[in-house]
Amino acid sequence: MITRPLELESRMSPPPRDLDFVAWVNVGVIVLFFGLFGSNFVLAPGLPVGVGEPGTVVLPSVGAASQGAGTASVVVSYRSDRVILFEGGMYSLAELRKHMAGYIKSHPGAVMLVRADRQVSVQAFADLCEMARSVGFANVLLAAEPAGPQDPPK
C-alpha cells in the first residue's frame, strides 16, 4: 500500500464508529420536511368546482391568488378518458365508483383534487364530478398539469 513506506497509516485518525449528532439532526429535518409536504398542511391550488347541490354549478370569484387554494383529502390523476389513478390503483371511470364510495365512508366530507391531462375530455371530467357529488365528496378541485417541453401550448 502507498502508506507503508512513509508509515502514514500510524498518523491517520481511526474511522468514526457512529454517526455524530449533526447527521442525526439532518436526517430528522429531512423526515420532517417530507412529512409536512406530504400532508394536508400544503394547500392545493386549483379551480373549485361546486358539487354540493345537484344541477348547480358554483363559479369561482377572482380575488387573491390563494383564494382558490384549499386542502385536498385525496388526489386523482386523470391521464386519459380510460385511465384514472386513485389511491395507488389504476381504474376506469366505471370501476372507480366503488373505490370512491369506500374512501368517502372512512373520510366523510373529503375534498378531491383532480390532476387532469389534456387528453381528458370535458365530458369525462363532468362525469367524474357528478360521480364525486353522488358518492358524497364535499368539493372537487381541478388542477391542470403544465405542458411539458415536448408539448408546446396550443
ChimeraX attribute file (.defattr): number of C-alpha atoms within 10 A of each C-alpha:
attribute: neighborCount
match mode: 1-to-1
recipient: residues
	/A:1	5
	/A:2	8
	/A:3	11
	/A:4	9
	/A:5	8
	/A:6	8
	/A:7	10
	/A:8	10
	/A:9	13
	/A:10	10
	/A:11	8
	/A:12	9
	/A:13	7
	/A:14	8
	/A:15	6
	/A:16	7
	/A:17	6
	/A:18	7
	/A:19	8
	/A:20	9
	/A:21	8
	/A:22	9
	/A:23	11
	/A:24	11
	/A:25	11
	/A:26	11
	/A:27	10
	/A:28	11
	/A:29	12
	/A:30	11
	/A:31	11
	/A:32	12
	/A:33	11
	/A:34	10
	/A:35	12
	/A:36	11
	/A:37	11
	/A:38	10
	/A:39	13
	/A:40	14
	/A:41	12
	/A:42	13
	/A:43	14
	/A:44	19
	/A:45	19
	/A:46	20
	/A:47	19
	/A:48	22
	/A:49	16
	/A:50	18
	/A:51	21
	/A:52	18
	/A:53	11
	/A:54	10
	/A:55	7
	/A:56	9
	/A:57	11
	/A:58	11
	/A:59	10
	/A:60	12
	/A:61	9
	/A:62	8
	/A:63	8
	/A:64	8
	/A:65	8
	/A:66	11
	/A:67	14
	/A:68	18
	/A:69	16
	/A:70	19
	/A:71	17
	/A:72	22
	/A:73	15
	/A:74	17
	/A:75	18
	/A:76	17
	/A:77	19
	/A:78	26
	/A:79	15
	/A:80	15
	/A:81	17
	/A:82	14
	/A:83	14
	/A:84	21
	/A:85	17
	/A:86	17
	/A:87	13
	/A:88	7
	/A:89	9
	/A:90	15
	/A:91	16
	/A:92	14
	/A:93	17
	/A:94	10
	/A:95	11
	/A:96	18
	/A:97	17
	/A:98	11
	/A:99	13
	/A:100	18
	/A:101	17
	/A:102	11
	/A:103	17
	/A:104	18
	/A:105	12
	/A:106	9
	/A:107	14
	/A:108	11
	/A:109	13
	/A:110	20
	/A:111	22
	/A:112	21
	/A:113	24
	/A:114	26
	/A:115	18
	/A:116	21
	/A:117	17
	/A:118	13
	/A:119	11
	/A:120	15
	/A:121	13
	/A:122	11
	/A:123	10
	/A:124	15
	/A:125	17
	/A:126	12
	/A:127	13
	/A:128	19
	/A:129	22
	/A:130	17
	/A:131	19
	/A:132	24
	/A:133	18
	/A:134	15
	/A:135	17
	/A:136	21
	/A:137	24
	/A:138	17
	/A:139	19
	/A:140	25
	/A:141	25
	/A:142	20
	/A:143	18
	/A:144	16
	/A:145	12
	/A:146	11
	/A:147	12
	/A:148	8
	/A:149	7
	/A:150	6
	/A:151	8
	/A:152	7
	/A:153	8
	/A:154	4
